Amino acid sequence: MSSERASLFGQDADMDLSGFKPKAPARPEQVRDVAEQAGFRSREGTREPVEGEIPRREPRRYRTGRNVQLNLKVRQETVDAFYKLADEHGWVLGEAFEHAVDALKRELQKKA
């Protein structure tokens, strides 16, 4: 067995490849045009909100020491009012809930 590899081009190893030039890369707008003509849809978030659709809020992440979750079903207008109060006072949601519980306790004590 021979220790040399066989030539890819057979006996004609003196092949002239000087005329070979790679293509220039496609411009992004060319790629987009070809993709649209072929029926591919873009994954970019270009969708306009539908009328009546509730816009998504930015996630809120704070380190507060509160580590118990409370999940409630409420009306949309209640949630909107709760977030509005929290935003107006600069409270995180857990803090706003604590203020709400304290206010409810005071209100019930006044009635008693």
C-alpha positions as CSV (number, residue, x, y, z in Angstrom):
1,M,0.0,0.0,0.0
2,S,1.3,3.5,-0.9
3,S,1.7,6.2,1.8
4,E,0.8,9.0,-0.6
5,R,-2.8,10.0,-1.4
6,A,-4.1,9.7,-4.9
7,S,-4.4,13.0,-6.7
8,L,-7.9,14.5,-6.8
9,F,-7.3,15.5,-10.4
10,G,-5.8,12.3,-11.6
11,Q,-2.7,12.5,-13.8
12,D,-3.5,16.1,-14.7
13,A,-2.2,17.8,-11.5
14,D,-1.1,20.9,-13.5
15,M,-4.6,22.1,-14.0
16,D,-4.9,25.9,-14.4
17,L,-7.5,27.4,-12.0
18,S,-6.4,31.0,-12.4
19,G,-9.8,31.9,-14.0
20,F,-11.7,30.7,-11.0
21,K,-13.1,33.6,-9.0
22,P,-15.7,33.3,-6.1
23,K,-19.0,35.2,-6.4
24,A,-19.5,38.3,-4.4
25,P,-21.8,37.8,-1.5
26,A,-25.4,38.7,-2.0
27,R,-26.6,42.0,-0.6
28,P,-29.3,41.7,2.1
29,E,-31.9,43.4,-0.1
30,Q,-31.3,40.8,-2.8
31,V,-31.8,38.0,-0.4
32,R,-35.0,39.6,0.9
33,D,-36.4,40.1,-2.6
34,V,-35.7,36.4,-3.6
35,A,-37.2,35.2,-0.3
36,E,-40.4,37.2,-0.8
37,Q,-40.7,36.0,-4.4
38,A,-40.4,32.4,-3.2
39,G,-43.1,33.0,-0.5
40,F,-40.9,32.9,2.6
41,R,-42.2,35.0,5.4
42,S,-39.9,37.2,7.6
43,R,-39.5,36.3,11.3
44,E,-39.0,39.9,12.2
45,G,-41.6,41.4,14.6
46,T,-43.3,43.6,12.1
47,R,-46.9,42.7,13.1
48,E,-49.1,45.7,14.0
49,P,-51.3,45.2,17.2
50,V,-54.8,44.2,16.4
51,E,-57.6,46.5,17.6
52,G,-58.8,45.4,21.1
53,E,-55.6,43.4,21.8
54,I,-54.1,44.0,25.2
55,P,-50.5,45.3,24.8
56,R,-47.8,43.3,26.6
57,R,-46.1,44.9,29.6
58,E,-42.3,44.9,30.0
59,P,-41.3,42.2,32.6
60,R,-40.6,43.5,36.1
61,R,-37.8,41.9,38.0
62,Y,-36.7,43.2,41.4
63,R,-34.8,41.6,44.3
64,T,-37.1,42.4,47.3
65,G,-36.9,39.3,49.5
66,R,-40.5,38.5,48.6
67,N,-40.5,34.8,47.5
68,V,-44.1,33.6,47.6
69,Q,-46.2,33.8,44.5
70,L,-49.9,34.8,44.6
71,N,-51.9,34.2,41.4
72,L,-55.3,35.7,41.1
73,K,-58.0,35.9,38.5
74,V,-59.3,39.5,38.2
75,R,-60.9,41.7,35.6
76,Q,-58.7,43.6,33.2
77,E,-59.7,47.0,34.5
78,T,-58.7,45.9,38.0
79,V,-55.2,44.8,36.8
80,D,-54.8,48.1,34.9
81,A,-55.7,50.1,38.0
82,F,-53.4,48.1,40.1
83,Y,-50.4,48.6,37.7
84,K,-51.3,52.3,37.4
85,L,-51.2,52.8,41.2
86,A,-47.9,50.9,41.5
87,D,-46.3,52.9,38.6
88,E,-47.6,56.3,40.0
89,H,-46.1,55.6,43.4
90,G,-42.9,53.9,42.2
91,W,-43.8,50.6,44.0
92,V,-42.9,47.1,42.9
93,L,-46.0,44.9,42.6
94,G,-45.4,43.1,45.9
95,E,-45.1,46.4,47.7
96,A,-48.3,47.7,46.1
97,F,-50.1,44.6,47.2
98,E,-48.8,45.0,50.8
99,H,-50.1,48.6,50.8
100,A,-53.5,47.4,49.5
101,V,-53.8,44.8,52.3
102,D,-52.9,47.4,54.9
103,A,-55.5,49.8,53.5
104,L,-58.1,47.1,53.5
105,K,-57.3,46.3,57.2
106,R,-57.6,49.9,58.1
107,E,-60.9,50.2,56.3
108,L,-62.3,47.1,58.0
109,Q,-61.2,48.3,61.4
110,K,-63.0,51.6,60.9
111,K,-66.3,49.8,60.1
112,A,-66.0,47.5,63.2
